[in-house]
Amino acid sequence: MKIRETEVGTGRPLVCVPVLEKTKEEVINEIEYLAESAADMIEWRLDAFEHFTDYNEVREILQQAAPLLKKKLFLYTFRTARQGGMASVYRETLTDLHDLATESECVDLIDLEFFEEEHTARQIRKIQKKGKKIVASHHDLEGTPQMEVMRMLLDRMCEGGADIVKLVVTPKTPEDVLRLLAVTSEFHCENKETPIITVAMGKLGEISRVSGETFGSCVTFASHKKKSAPGQFDLEEMRRTIDMMHQVCE
């Protein structure tokens, strides 16, 4: 899959850095910094932004960010508390925030919590008609399902029309991580047209963050100032590790 000039789903995984700042000035400053960094993609986590219900302020941030993001992909995400995020939100507000993203020239991808939405397939089609790519996501904060359950979750997101599918789990044993890597490889081999992102959180799952080129996960998340999930590498450390893994894979 090609988004603007960037290939997604082949070769080394893209490095994405979340922006978790609270104020408008902090968000813009962080995007400005990351626009010149080693990141391939920037994710704005709206659930961390203290004024996400002020639609004019959200719109202003997107307008100011647009000229900064010519060389970076931009992922727009509201991670709800039920899925491990920092805020709860009414469904109507979430729909309004997604609508703001579809209007913005700088947003390339929008994260949808696939199993938390109503009429998800309809939502996906509506957003895709505006030229945006959908990352359908699901986060298991309690554990790691069996392989057949993980595969079912990925297949349902894929069949629902997602451009990219994302599954995050919480491993308790090394075997949990191995199951995730196995299902990632299996899905990737059988669904070449639908890129996949998978993460096993925490220290135990760190290998899942750097082995995407081998097993098929197309994006890995790294931190700059703040971590959005346990187990994230610092941006510079992640870039060095991904580049080293790429040399090994070659």
N, C-alpha and C positions, 0 to 999 in steps of 0.2 A: 504494500500500500504506500502511495506517495501522498504526503500532505505538504502542499507548496513544493519546496525543493528537497524535502527530507524523506528518505526512505524509512518506513516503519515496518518492522517485522522480519528484516533480514540483517545478517551481520551482527555487529556488536550492539548491545542494548543501548537505547538512548538514556541519558542521565537527566532526570527531572528533579528540580528543587522546588519544594513548596514554599510559598510566602505566607507566613503566619502572623503578620503584624496586625496591630489593633486599630491604628489610626490611618487616615487617608495619607498623611505625609509620610508615615513609616512604610506604608504599602508601596507608594510611588518610589521612595528612596531605595527600597529593597529590589523592586523590579528594575530600576535603573542600574543598580549594581550587577544584578544577575544577567542583565542583557549583554554585559561585557565579560561575562565569566565563562568557565568551561562547561556550563550546563548546556544541554541540547534543548531542553523544554523547561518552562516555568509553569508551576501550578499555583493559581490563586485560591487559597482555602478561605472562602467567604465566611465560614462558620467561626473563624478566628477574628474577623473584622467586627469591631464593636457597633458599627452603624449599618449592618447589612439590611435593616428594614428601611433605611433612607435611600430610596431608589435613585434619587438625583445624585447623591454622593457616589453610589456604585457606578452610575453612568459616567460621572466625571472622572472617576479613576480609570475606567476603561478607555475613555477618550484620551486621557493623558498618557496612558500606557501604550496606545497604538503606535506612535512613532518610535518608541523604544524597542519594539518587538519585531522589527523587520527580519532579524536573523534567528529568532527563537520561536519554537512552537509554544502556544499558550493554552493551557488546560484550565478550565473554569470548574471549580468543585465546591459544593456545599456538602460537607460530611455531617450528617445528622448524629445526634447523641446515640441513637439506637445502633448506629454503625461505627461507633468509636470516635465521633466528632466532638466538637466543643460547644454545640448549641442545639437546642430543640427549635423546631420551626413548624408553623402551620403549613399544611399542604398547599394552600392558595399562595402563600408567600414564596414557597419554593418554586412554584410554577411561574410566578412573576419574575423571580430572579433568573430562571432559565430563559424566559422571554427576553430579558435585558441582554443576556449573553448572545442570543441569536441575532440581535440587532447590531452587535458590535463587530467592527471590521477586524479587530485584533484577536478575537477568540477563535481558535482552531478546533478545539475539542471541548465537549461538555461531559462531565461525569454524571451518570444517572444511577442511583441506587436501585437496581433492577427489581428486587423483590420487595422494596418499600413503596414503590410508586403505584398509583392506580392507573389502569389503562396504559401500561408501560409501552406496548408496541405502538400505540397511537401517538404517545409523547415522542417516541424515537422518530417516527416518520415526520412529525411536525417540525422537529428540530433539523432533521436531515434535509428537508426541503429548503431550508435557509442556508444550506451549504456547510453546515457544521458536522463534524464527526462525533459519534457517540461512544464513550467508554462506559459500558455497562459493568457495574461493580457489585461485589458482595463481599462483606467482611465477617468472618466467623471469629468472634472475640473470646469464645470459650474453649475452642479446641481445633482439631483437624478431622474432618469427616473421613469416612472410608472412601476409597478410590471411586467406587461406583456413584457415590453421592456427589463427590466433587465433579466428576464427569457430567452428571446430570445437571448440575448447576451451570457449568460452562456451556453445555449444549442448549439449555433453555435460553440463556442470554444470547447465544449465537442465533438461534432460531427466531428470537424476538426482534432481530434486525440490527443488533449492535455492530458497529464497525470494529470495535476492539472489546474484548472481554477481560475482566479483571477479577481475580479471586485472591483474597488474603485470608490466611489462617493463623492460628495460634498453636504452635507445636509444643508438645510436652515431652516428646522423646525424639531421638534421631530418626526412628522409623517413620514418625509423622512427616518429617522433612523429606525423606526419601519418597514417600507416597505422593507428596505434592510435586516433586520434581518428575516423578514417573508420569503423573497425569498431565503435567505441563507438556512433556515431550510427546505423549500420545496425542493430545489435542492438536498440538502444533503440526505434527506430521500428517494428520488427517484433515486439517482445516487451513490450508495454506493461504486462503483469501481472508481469513479473520485472525489478525494478530492477537496474541494473548499476553497478559501481564499476570504474574503470580508472585506472591511474597509470603514467606513464613516469617512471622514477626519474632523479635527478641534475639538474644545472643545465639540461641540454638539455631535460628533460621538464617543466620548471616550468609551462609553459602548460597542460599536462594537469591540473594541480592546481586551476586557477582557472577553467577553461572548461566545467565540468560542466553548467551551465544551458544552454549552447549545444549541446553534443554528447551530453548525456544521462547523464553520470556523477553518481550521486546522493549520494555522500559524498566528502569530501576530508579528508586527514589533515594536522594541524598539530601543532607541538610547543609544549610549555611549558618544561620544564627540559632535556629530552633529546630528540634526534631518533631516531625509530625507522627512518628510511630517508633516504638522501641526496636533497636537493632540497626537504625540507619547509620550509614557512614557519613563522615564529613565529605563535602563536595570534592575537594582536591584529592583526598584519599580514595574516594570512589573512582574518580577519573583515572588515577594511576593504576588502580586495581583492574578496572575494565580494560584499559589499554594493554596491561600485562597479560590478562586472560585472552585477549584477542590474539596476541603474538603466539601464545601457547596453542590456541585453536588452529592457527595457520600452519 
